[in-house]
Amino acid sequence: MTKDPTDSTERKTTTLIKKTTLSEDLCKKLSPTGSRPPRLYGLPKIHKEGVPLRPIFSNIGAPTYQLSKHLAELLGQLTGKSTHHVKNSSQFVQTWESIKIQPGEIMVSFDIVSLFTNVPIMDSLQLLSKHFDKDVLALFKHTLTLTYFCFNGQYYEQTDGVAMGSPLSPVIANFYMEDFERRAIEQAPFKPTCWYRYVDDTFVIWPHGQDKLQEFLDHLNSLQEKIQFTIETEKDGHLPFLDIDIYRKTNGTLGHKVYRKPTHTNLYLQQSSHHHPANKQSVLTSVIHRARSSVTRNLYHRSWNFSPWFLKTMDTTRGKYNEPYYPERWPSRKMINRPLLLTYHTRRPPLADSAGCCPTTI
């Protein structure tokens, strides 16, 4: 792009909003003023070879930011109602607790390649036209098709797909994929036992053998040229999905525990950092919540090494971790809410030696 389109985009956004039947107060709230262009930055994917960057648009303050938030709320009322939808890992665990997997069935994970930048905009707008009137549809089209950003002083336009960083992007991606997966399963000659999807990651139990699995993958990749899937099958009865490791039990049910990528360092927040105490407390709260929601109860105590509750301290002379004391009972909500200062100094003794009890307060 030869110049900054922010001012013209701001004027067009305001004009479209005023043409709708929205209330005067809402129109005033959504109309942009003093906008700034979206800026592109990248987050390194350290778990992938070559450490590629994930492109993110910083949309806060952009001409369509408030409008995107409003449209995301509208569209959010239509999504998430599919039986295949996964809200988060905790809800996913509860969904398949009663499922039994047969010896001949295979656990499979499908991953969509670069979903956000490959969402077909025209197809999405056609789906939106079935649910919204002409005025609101014009707002969706305006927001989805006028995607630009600033990088290194230059301005660029995204020609298709949605921007990662926009409030509307995850909702429209989910909205499109719900229709896609419905058509994909209906048209498949061989269907999976179950299909659960969180944004671009899908967990499937496949009952028709390895040969038919490849045919099913080819079928998925033939429906829309921009929506392409990669596949990962279980290894030794284990399959990572989201942040949990799903595994087979001997009785045919599925168990689960926390999954961590090989790049995980087991380090969290340094005690000596100048963070607010609430930030340090949130580390404990969030990780313990993850333990309680993502680990099968009878494996909780054996999975102590993923949580600050069971901190490890490095013995520098032997290069190994010492195992501190950890509680024999399941942590209660009251125990979780107690303060904890985290320390990872390599020369400090294990918590059991310094505290002599359950390390709720240091």
N, C-alpha and C positions, 0 to 999 in steps of 0.2 A: 504494500500500500504506500502511496506517495506522501500521505499526510495523516495526521492524527484525526480519526473519525469520531472522537468522543463527543464533540459539540453537536454534530449533526445527528448522531445516535441518540443523544439526550433529547433533542427537539422532537425527533420522530417518536421516541418512546412516550413523551408527554402528550403528543397529539393523539396517538393510538389509545392511551388510557382515557383521555377526555371523551373519546367517541363511544366508550362503553357505557353500560347502565350501572356501573359501580357507584356507590355513594360518594358524596362530595368529600367526606373525610378520608375515605379509602383512596380516592384518586389523589388527594393531596399527599397522602403517605407514600404512595407508590411512585409519584412523579419525581424524577431525579433532579438534583440541583448540585452544582459544584462537583461534577463527576470527574473521576480520573480513569485513565485507561487500565484495563486488566494487565497484569505483568506476569510474565512467564518465569518460573524457576523450576529447579529439578531436585528431586529427592533420590539419593543413591540407593539402588537395590543391592546391598552388600552381599546378599545371599546368592546372587546370580553371577555367572562368569563374566568377567570384564567390567563388573559394577556399572551397569547401564543406569541412566537417569529416568525417573518417572516424571514426566512433564506435568506441572500443576499451574493452573491460572489463579492468581490472587485476584478475586473478583470483588472484594469488599470495596465499596465506593464506586464501582463501575456503573454505567448508565442503567443497566438492566438488573442490578443486584437485588433491589427491593422487589421488583416485579418477579424475578425468578423465585424468590422466597415465597411470594404469594401464590404463584402458579404451582410450586412444589406442594404447598399445603392443599390446594384444590385437587391435584392429581393424586396425592397421597391417600385420599379417601377412596380411590378406586383400586389401589394396589394392595398387595399383601393378603388378599382374601383367597388366593389359590391354595389348593391342598399341597402344592409343591413348594410353597414359599417358606423360607427359613429366615426368621427375624434375627437371631443370634445363636451362638453356640449353646447357650443354656437351654433355649427353647428347642433347638435341634436334638439335644440329648433326650429331652422329655418326649419328643415325637416318636423316636424309634426304640424306646425302652422295652416295648412289648413285642418287637419284631424278632423273629427267629430266622436265622440264615441256614439254608440247607447245605450239605456237604458239597454239592455240585455247583453252588452259586458262587459268584465272584463279586467282591466289593470293588467298585470302580469310582474314580473321580475324573470328571470332565472339567476342563478349564477353558474359558473363552479367551482367545488371543486379543488383547487390547480392546476390550469391550467398548469403553466410553468413546474412543475415537473412531469406532466402527459402527455405532448405532445408526441405522439408516433413517435420516431425518424425514424424508418424504413418506416413507412407510409409517413412521411414527405419527406424522401429522394426519395421515389417512385414518389411523386408528383413533386418534383424538377427536376427529370429526364425528365419530359415532356417539360421543359423550358430551360435547360442548357446543354451544351456539357459535355463530359466525364471529361475533365480537371477541369472545374469549379465545377462539381458535386463532384469530389474527394476532393476539398477544403471544400465544405459544409460538407461532411461526416467526414473529419478530425476534423473540428471545432466542430461539434455537438456530436461526439462520444468520443472525448478525453476531458472529463470534469472532472477535479479533483480540489481539494482545500486543503488548510492547515488549521487545527484547533487545537489549544492547542499543537502545536508541532508535530502533527501526520498528515499524508497525506491520503486522502480518494478519492475514485473515484465514481462519480455519474453514475449509470448503465443505467438510462433511463431518458427521459425528458430533458429539457433545464435548464440552470442555470439562476436564477434571478440575474441580474447584468451584464450579457453579452450583448453587443450591438445588437447581432443577435437574442436574445431570444424573445423579443416582436414581432419582424417581422416574425419569423418563426412560432410563435404561432398564429398570425393573419392569416398568409398564410394557415396554416392547418385548422383553424376554418372556413375560407371562403369556403373551399371545404366541410367541415363537415356540415355546416348549409345548403348549397345548397342541399346536399343529404338528410338531415333530413327533409327539407320542401317538397322536391319532393316526398319522400316516405311516408309522413304522410297521413293517411286517412282523417283526418280533419286538415285543415290548418288555421293558424292565419291570422287575417286581416292585421297585419303588424308585422315585426320582425326587430329590430334594435339592433346591438351589438357593444359594446366598449370593446375590449379585451375579458374579461371573464364575463362581465355583459350584459344582454340582456333585452330589453324592448319589450313587446308583448301586443297587443290587441287581446283578445280571444273572438270569437263570438259564441262558441258552448256549453256554459254552464260548470258548475263545474265538472260534471262527465267526460265529454270528455277531460277536462283539465288534469285530472290525467292520462288518457290514453295517452295523448300527452307527458306528462313527462316521462312515462314508455317507450314510443317510443324513446325519445331522449337518455335515459340511456341505451338502448339496442343496439345502433349502434356501440359503442366502449367502452369496459369495463373500460378503464382508463378515459374516458371523462364522468363524472357524474355531473348532474345538481341538484341544490336545487331550491326551488320555493318560491316566496313571492307574495301574491295577495294584491290588494288595500284594505285599511281600511278607512272607512268613506269617500270614494271618493278620497283618497290621496295615492300616491305610490312614495317612494324615489327611484331615479335612478341617479347614479353618484353623483353630488353635488347639484342636484335640486329636489324639491318636486313637482311632477306632480299631478294636481287635476282637477276634472271635473268642468266645468262651467254649468250654468243652460241651456245655449243654445246648449249644446252638444259638444262644443269645449273644448280644454284642456288649462289650465293655468299652470303657473310655477312660483316658487319662490325658494329662496335659502334653501337648506336642510343642517342642521347641526346635527351631531350625538349627543346623550345625553351627551357624555363626553366633548363636546365643552365648554370651559371656558370663551369665549368672551375676552380673553387677547391676545395681539399681541406683540408689541415690546416696551420695557420700554424706556421712554424718556432719562433716565440717563445712558443707556447702551452706551458703547464705540464703537458703530457701526458707520460706515461711513454714512454721511447724505444721500447718495444715497440709502443705505439699508432702512433707515427710510422712505424715499420718496416712495420706491417701495412697502412698506406695503400699503400705501394709494392708490397708482395707481392700484395695483393688486386687492384689495378688492372692490374698486369702479368699476373697470372693471367687476368684478364678479357680482356686483349689477346690472349693466346695461345690462349684457348679460343673467343673470339667473333669472330675476324677471320680471313678467308681468308688463308693464308700469304703469297701474292704481293701482298696489299694492306697487309700489316702496316706497312711503312715509310711508306706514304702516309697511314696512320691515326695518326701519331705524336701528334696534337693531343689525343687522349683520355686520354693517360697522363702521370703525373708523370715518367716516364722521359724524355719529351721536353717538358720544361717550357717554357711560354711566359712571356715577361716583357713587360710593357707598356711601350712607348715613349710616355711622356706627351706629348712634343712633337708627335708625329704621330698619336697615338691609334690606333696599329696594333701588332700583335704582331711581335716579331722571332723568327726561326726559329733556335734554337740547334742546335749539333751533335747528331746522333743516330747511334747505331751502325749499321754496315753489316751486321752479322751478327745472327742471331736470338739474343735473350738466353738464356743458359743458366740452369739452376737455381742454379748457384753465383753468377752475377752477380745474380740476383734476391735472394739472401739477404744481399747486402752492405748495410750501413746507408746510409740516405739521410735527410738533414734537408731538409724541404721549405720553400722560402721563396717568397713571392709579393709581396715588396716591389716597388712599381712603379718605384722609382728604381734598383734593382740592375741591373747589366749582364746580358746573356744568359749562361747557364751556360758556353757555349763560350768566351766571353771570359775568364771567371773561372777556369775549370778547365782549359781547353785540351784536354780529352779527354772520353771517355765519362763523364758525371756519375754515377758510382756512389757516390762519397763526397764530401760537401761539408763 
